[in-house]
Amino acid sequence: MGSLIEGIRFCANRQLKNIVIPALRQKYMHHCSSNKVMYYLQSQQRLLQIVQYCVSNFSLCNFIKTNNARDFSVTSDLLAKSKNRGEKKQKTQHIDYTEFEQVVDVNKLISQLDNAIEKLKDDFIQHLSVRSSVGAIEMLSVKFDGKDFTLQELAQINRKPKLIVLNVSTFPQAIPDILKTLTKNQMKLNPQQDGTTIYVPIPKVTKEHREMLSKNAKSFYVKCCDNVRQIRNKQIKAVKQKEKLAKDLVFRIESYIDILSHQYTNKAEQMLKTKQKELLGNSE
């Protein structure tokens, strides 16, 4: 019986414990002389039966509802809060454009941010075709005469079906460097020289080529985000240099600029995901 009483004492509810323990003592103490009764009381199975008996006789559920509802409701609230503790709560932020326009040339700022996104679009179109486009080859960097040149600066580039033709008659001395660049780049090109003309067959699209284009897309995206960040920092610096502006107003304007810049970086991120999904399709 002693083990049973000690087990009940572990109950977290003090009022419940004060009711159950005396009742158990009164009901079962006269059985202590019997070894058989003590054996069953000490066994786990008998212990569970006694607890169930107490629950049914003392209507503990009703007791909890009537006398201890507040304690249990608080506990439930705490458990609910603990479950959501790891979740991030996102606050919806808005821009007061009336206030914003009083301090910042919003149209000019939006125009600059739009240009950054347009530049990203142009880079995606010009340089990131699944097929080896003229644009991608035009921008290849060629080391010539100790300086870096793009291929389009050293040769006239024309495209024919499944073939790109480079006319290098203007800088024939650059042909060895051009061939080296075409051969060692990640496009796996196989250029063929005929005098001052270089023929470049368009290679078959491979998985490696798609992955390389996807990495290039990430590079253009990072460059776009850098441009947006530079526009943001420049505008915030200009706001801080304005005189006779209240500190709380400056703080709000900075937050407006942050919200606007984040909208554009999020747009660039969505463009990147769409482009990478396009580039990483099934290899042909």
C-alpha positions in Angstrom: 0.0 0.0 0.0 2.9 2.3 0.7 4.1 2.1 -2.9 0.6 2.9 -4.1 0.4 6.0 -1.8 3.8 7.2 -3.0 2.7 6.7 -6.6 -0.4 8.8 -6.1 1.7 11.5 -4.5 3.4 12.1 -7.9 0.1 13.6 -9.0 0.7 17.3 -10.1 -2.7 18.4 -8.8 -2.5 19.0 -5.0 -6.3 19.1 -4.5 -6.7 15.8 -6.3 -4.0 14.1 -4.3 -5.6 15.3 -1.0 -8.9 13.6 -2.0 -7.5 10.3 -3.4 -4.8 9.4 -0.8 -7.1 9.5 2.3 -9.8 7.4 0.5 -7.2 4.8 -0.5 -5.9 4.6 3.1 -9.4 4.1 4.5 -10.5 1.5 1.9 -7.4 -0.7 1.7 -5.5 -0.3 5.0 -7.4 -3.2 6.7 -5.9 -5.6 4.0 -2.3 -4.9 5.0 -2.2 -8.1 7.1 -2.8 -10.3 4.1 0.3 -11.0 2.0 -1.8 -11.9 -1.0 -3.5 -8.5 -0.9 -0.1 -6.7 -0.5 1.3 -8.6 -3.5 -1.6 -7.5 -5.7 -1.4 -3.9 -4.5 2.3 -3.8 -5.3 1.9 -5.2 -8.8 1.5 -2.8 -11.7 -1.7 -4.3 -12.9 -3.4 -4.0 -9.6 -2.2 -0.4 -9.2 -3.8 0.5 -12.5 -7.1 -1.1 -11.4 -7.1 0.9 -8.2 -6.4 4.1 -10.0 -9.3 3.4 -12.4 -11.5 2.6 -9.4 -10.7 6.0 -7.8 -11.4 7.8 -11.1 -14.8 6.2 -11.4 -15.8 6.6 -7.7 -14.6 10.2 -7.2 -15.7 11.5 -10.6 -12.3 13.1 -11.1 -13.2 14.3 -14.6 -16.1 16.3 -13.1 -13.8 17.5 -10.3 -11.3 18.8 -12.9 -14.0 20.5 -14.9 -15.6 22.3 -11.9 -12.7 23.1 -9.6 -9.5 23.0 -11.7 -10.6 24.2 -15.2 -8.5 27.3 -14.9 -5.3 25.4 -14.2 -5.8 23.0 -17.1 -6.8 25.8 -19.5 -3.6 27.7 -18.7 -1.6 24.5 -19.2 -3.3 24.0 -22.6 -2.4 27.5 -23.6 1.2 27.0 -22.6 1.4 23.8 -24.6 -0.2 25.5 -27.6 2.3 28.4 -27.4 5.2 25.9 -27.1 4.2 24.2 -30.3 4.2 27.5 -32.2 7.4 28.7 -30.6 9.6 27.7 -33.4 7.4 29.1 -36.1 8.3 32.5 -37.7 5.6 35.1 -37.7 5.7 37.3 -40.7 4.4 40.8 -40.3 2.7 42.4 -43.3 4.4 45.7 -44.1 3.0 48.5 -46.2 4.4 51.7 -47.7 2.8 55.0 -47.1 3.5 56.4 -50.6 2.1 59.9 -49.7 4.7 60.2 -46.9 7.3 58.5 -49.0 7.0 60.9 -51.9 7.5 63.9 -49.7 11.1 62.9 -49.1 12.1 60.6 -52.0 11.7 60.9 -55.7 9.8 57.6 -55.8 9.3 57.5 -59.6 13.0 57.8 -60.1 13.8 55.2 -57.5 11.3 52.7 -59.1 12.7 53.4 -62.5 16.2 52.5 -61.3 15.0 49.3 -59.7 13.0 48.5 -62.9 16.2 48.9 -64.9 18.0 46.4 -62.7 15.3 43.8 -63.4 15.2 44.6 -67.1 19.0 44.1 -67.2 18.5 40.7 -65.6 15.9 39.8 -68.2 18.2 40.8 -71.1 21.1 38.8 -69.6 18.8 35.7 -69.4 17.6 36.1 -72.9 20.9 37.0 -74.5 23.3 34.6 -72.7 21.2 31.7 -71.3 19.6 30.0 -74.2 19.6 26.2 -74.0 21.1 26.2 -77.4 24.6 27.8 -77.7 23.3 31.3 -78.8 25.2 34.0 -80.6 24.9 36.1 -77.5 26.7 33.6 -75.3 29.6 33.3 -77.6 29.8 37.1 -78.3 30.5 37.7 -74.6 33.3 35.2 -74.3 36.4 36.8 -72.8 39.5 36.6 -74.9 43.0 37.5 -73.5 44.8 39.3 -76.4 47.8 41.5 -76.3 47.8 41.5 -72.5 44.2 42.8 -72.3 40.8 41.3 -72.0 38.4 41.6 -74.9 35.0 40.2 -75.6 34.9 38.0 -78.7 32.5 40.4 -80.5 35.2 43.1 -80.2 37.7 41.0 -82.2 35.5 39.3 -84.8 32.3 39.7 -86.8 29.9 37.0 -85.7 27.2 35.5 -87.9 24.9 32.5 -87.3 23.8 29.9 -89.7 21.8 26.7 -89.1 23.8 24.7 -86.5 26.8 26.8 -87.2 28.4 30.1 -86.0 30.8 31.9 -88.3 33.5 34.2 -87.0 35.2 36.6 -89.4 38.5 37.6 -87.8 40.0 39.5 -90.8 40.2 42.7 -88.8 42.4 41.2 -86.1 44.0 38.1 -87.6 46.8 38.1 -85.0 44.1 37.3 -82.4 43.1 34.0 -84.0 45.3 31.8 -81.8 43.9 33.4 -78.6 40.3 33.1 -80.0 40.8 29.5 -80.8 42.2 28.9 -77.3 39.2 30.6 -75.7 36.7 28.7 -77.8 38.3 25.4 -77.1 38.8 25.7 -73.3 35.4 27.2 -72.3 32.7 25.1 -70.7 30.5 25.0 -73.8 32.7 22.2 -75.3 33.0 24.0 -78.6 35.0 22.5 -81.5 36.1 25.4 -83.7 37.5 24.9 -87.2 39.8 27.5 -88.8 39.9 28.4 -92.5 42.2 31.4 -93.0 40.7 34.3 -91.1 37.4 32.6 -90.7 36.5 30.3 -87.8 33.6 28.0 -88.0 32.0 26.9 -84.7 29.5 24.0 -84.9 26.7 24.4 -82.3 27.2 21.5 -79.9 24.4 19.1 -78.8 22.8 20.1 -75.6 24.1 18.0 -72.7 23.3 17.8 -69.0 26.6 19.5 -68.2 25.9 22.3 -70.5 22.5 22.9 -68.9 24.1 22.9 -65.4 26.7 25.4 -66.6 23.9 27.7 -67.9 22.1 27.3 -64.6 25.2 28.5 -62.7 25.5 31.4 -65.0 21.9 32.3 -64.3 22.7 32.4 -60.6 25.6 34.7 -61.3 23.4 37.1 -63.2 20.9 37.0 -60.4 23.5 37.8 -57.8 24.7 40.7 -60.0 21.1 42.0 -60.2 20.7 41.8 -56.4 24.0 43.7 -56.0 22.6 46.5 -58.3 19.4 46.7 -56.2 21.4 46.9 -53.0 23.6 49.7 -54.4 20.5 51.6 -55.4 19.0 51.1 -52.0 22.2 52.2 -50.1 22.6 55.2 -52.3 19.0 56.3 -51.7 19.2 55.8 -47.9 22.4 57.8 -47.8 20.7 60.6 -49.7 17.8 60.6 -47.2 20.1 60.7 -44.2 21.9 63.7 -45.7 18.7 65.7 -45.9 18.3 68.4 -43.2 15.4 69.1 -40.8 14.0 65.6 -41.1 12.6 64.0 -37.9 14.4 60.9 -36.8 11.2 58.8 -36.8 10.4 60.0 -40.3 13.9 59.1 -41.5 13.5 55.6 -39.9 10.1 55.1 -41.7 11.5 56.2 -45.1 14.4 53.8 -44.7 12.0 51.0 -44.0 10.0 52.0 -47.1 13.1 51.8 -49.2 13.9 48.4 -47.7 10.4 47.1 -48.4 10.6 48.3 -52.0 14.1 46.8 -52.6 13.0 43.5 -51.1 10.1 43.4 -53.5 12.6 43.6 -56.4 15.0 41.1 -55.1 12.1 38.7 -54.5 11.0 39.3 -58.1 14.6 38.6 -59.3 14.6 35.4 -57.3 11.4 34.2 -58.9 12.8 34.9 -62.3 15.9 32.9 -61.4 13.8 29.9 -60.3 11.8 30.0 -63.5 14.9 30.3 -65.7 16.7 27.5 -63.9 13.7 25.2 -64.2 13.7 25.9 -67.9 17.5 25.3 -68.3 17.5 22.1 -66.2 14.9 20.3 -68.3 15.6 16.9 -69.8 18.7 16.8 -71.8 18.2 16.3 -75.5 
